[in-house]
Amino acid sequence: MKLNLTSPLVFIDLETTGIDINQDRIVQLAILKVLPNGSEERKKVLLNPTIPIQPAASNMHGIYDEDVKQAPTFAQIATNLAEYIDDADFAGYNSNKFDIPLLIVEFLRVGIEFKLEGKKFIDVMTIFHKMEPRTLKAAYKLYCGKELVGAHDAENDIVATYEVLKAQLLRYENVAYEDKEGNISYPISNNVDTLADFTPFNLIDPTNKIISDEQGKVIFNFGQYKGQAVVDVLLEKPGYYHWMMEANFSIFTKKIITHVWEGVKRE
């Protein structure tokens, strides 16, 4: 099955030193770039994360400090990587919550502000969990009738994810979906815009601490001020800004908070 694409679609999978988006680093990166004409390009690289790989992570993906000590760092490949994926929309498995945010943090860490605006983000795991709540291995078995051999190798995972997405389109196109409010829609089609709408990505703050409401107002999505406008809270409680900047929030959260704070100070 050929995906209906108007722009390249890049499937990304990362193996990392751990699961903290703000602190952990990439040790293996794999890309499957699907072009609108249906042709495919693959790239896979080991990276020296410059920090130790946590034992639990090594036990999962099989990559140890010794394996990457001679590998290039992310800083050494970042410019070429950014250029390679700049023209593409994005897809992956749990990519909206983990792979894409962590990748963007890596870019920011080396001084590259990779632009997300205007791009589409398809999370195959979100489609799967909404339609058939399970894991990638189960998804591969269910949709493709195959056993996933070599799971947690980045290249194996993205190839499986690509096959699962195509099988999902065959299975769910024109199938009704009922959301939590009981609304019925038919969200799965061979269209990047439709799929991205079904697997939303928070451009403001991928960690979802800060979101925008239906009117487009930036609001808190956690804690005692959940649902309140960030600008209103900071105007009334300026100390809250300083607390957040010192606390363990993501670079995304702090960036949007700082943007709002600078606007508050100008008023």
URSULZI-V891461 format. One record per backbone hydrogen bond with DSSP energy under -1.0 kcal/mol. CO is the residue of the C=O (numbers start at 1). NH is the residue of the N-H. Records with the same first field share a line. If there is no record, write none. Layout:
# URSULZI-V891461
CO->NH ; NH
This chain:
# URSULZI-V891461
3->5
8->89
9->34
10->91
11->32
13->30
15->27 ; 28
17->54
20->24
25->17
27->47
28->15
29->45
30->13
31->43
32->11
33->41
34->9
35->38
39->35
41->33
43->31
45->29
54->58
55->59
57->61
58->62
64->67
68->71
72->48
74->78
77->81
78->82
79->83
80->84
81->85
85->88
89->10
90->122
91->12
92->124
94->98
95->100
98->102
99->103
100->104
101->105
102->106
103->107
104->108
105->109
107->112
108->111
112->114
116->119
120->90
122->92
123->127
124->128
125->129
126->130
127->131
128->132
135->139
136->140
137->141
138->142
139->143
140->144 ; 146
141->145
150->153
153->157
154->158
155->159
156->160
157->161
158->162
159->163
160->164
161->165
162->166
163->167
164->168
165->169
166->170
167->171
168->172
169->173
172->175
177->185
179->182
183->179
185->177
189->191
191->195
192->196
193->197
194->198
195->199
201->203
205->208
209->221
211->219
213->216
217->213
218->230
219->211
220->227
223->226
225->228
228->220
229->233
230->234
231->235
232->236
233->237
237->240
238->242
239->243
240->244
241->245
242->246
243->247
247->249
250->254
251->255
252->256
253->257
254->258
255->259
256->260
257->261
258->262
259->263
260->264
261->265
262->266
